[in-house]
Amino acid sequence: MQLLRKEIKLSPELNSKLDELTRNKRAHYYTHKELEIILEHFCICQEEFEGL
């Protein structure tokens, strides 16, 4: 999870998309919609994610 957060911080495009959705910046979890955007950014389909 830490590696994922690091990768997200390094991507300005992904960061801006998440900023548009995020209400609570201090949360230690991602909402369903935020997770969809993250998976889309890293080209991971839902089936692949569920298999992790």
Beta strands, then each sheet from edge to edge (+ up, - down):
end
